[in-house]
């Protein structure tokens, strides 16, 4: 019986790519650059404030041609149109996928289930502005009449990582009089440490949860409520200290937050794609309305580019296709993201959710097992700190990790010689990874012969470089949108649904069963495996040991 192929392998280009891979797999980037002195310029693209270099990749013209033909064969163009036009491409949840509508600055109507969603979006933006302006202007007062100075976002996953990354990325543009904090972990330490030193009278909470049922967020929200209540001593405080962002008004009302203090989210915005929705309220409070609109403009610029540029000039498409090339032919299983800017320290964590929750799937759109690798492990850290941590493995480890270097030509904090040195490292690392150092070069450098094997660098370790003019709200919007569309493109190639996340369900339901077993008197009925059973019993006995004994 022959296996039914429903993924990219059913296209002839996949086979051609396999043959092409066999031919080029032993070639070296050193040769590519030697043979083609114009390669650096040829394999680069500019859009607005971004210069994108993809020349240090294991690709030739033929590679890209085949990859682009594959993208055409899988119907990428149609799928892009389907997404932008509001078709229900999230098939397992029967939902449209319309984060692009949130930054649709064209003014064109966009229909979902017969309703134009654009007025809903602009109405919510207006409401966000009112809230943000009141807090920023010092007009939002707490229960005792004191001005609000601290804004604490309680959320998790997309309701935390997006605002966390963008608030930190735009810190330079923020109002330093407002103290922005975020709580996500159900570990009580998170909320205790986050609230440490804050005055409840001056603190407002944003409870950010699309569903308003997520256990981590609701547990933290209840603790926050109690924290304010114990200080306020009455029940009037909620309207002054709590704002909800949710698609479930019923649930936020049950918690006690009135409709006036509730900002809307929609089921056609996925959590990890939601930072330009009302989930971005924290960003607007911190950086202001105008900067938030500039952020949207950056997203919109890339949305238009992704929608309209031919695939061979389309940055997200090229990044996605090169990623597929490494993932499915070279079999490189992870991808590093390396921002060279302190303000982007949270970007790897943000991207981990965006990419791994989207493309960490092994069942295809037809509900069958995909017979090929899908999303890689995404990891990384900021330069130059990472150079003194995990770069050893990137340079000389037994696994090859393709990487993205992200940097800015102009510093926001022009501090002495720092930026020149930072950027020298930025350029040096991708060069060292690509070209390495041969045994001969080691010898020429005067290094003793016996050390040659240890001091040789194989090179051929590929990377992209994204060099922006300056870190601005607009360039941050561009950066995120590039990765969103890269992830979408890869999901299309792999024939998976990038917009559901059933993989997070099982652990959640087991946790709620186990929560009972941790406290109940009688655990004889629990039928866990012997490991889990023992662990729970050891935990119970350790927890109950009297510390004084
Ligand atoms: O981890 C699963 C998940 O549903 C994410 O996709 C989402 O971003 C997060 O939980 C938070 O969900 P909510 O906004 O509904 O609280």
Boltz pocket constraint, residues with backbone or C-beta under 6 A from the ligand:
constraints:
  - pocket:
      binder: B
      contacts: [[A, 156], [A, 157], [A, 158], [A, 159], [A, 208], [A, 209], [A, 210], [A, 211], [A, 212], [A, 213], [A, 214], [A, 217], [A, 271], [A, 272], [A, 357], [A, 501], [A, 504]]
      max_distance: 6.0
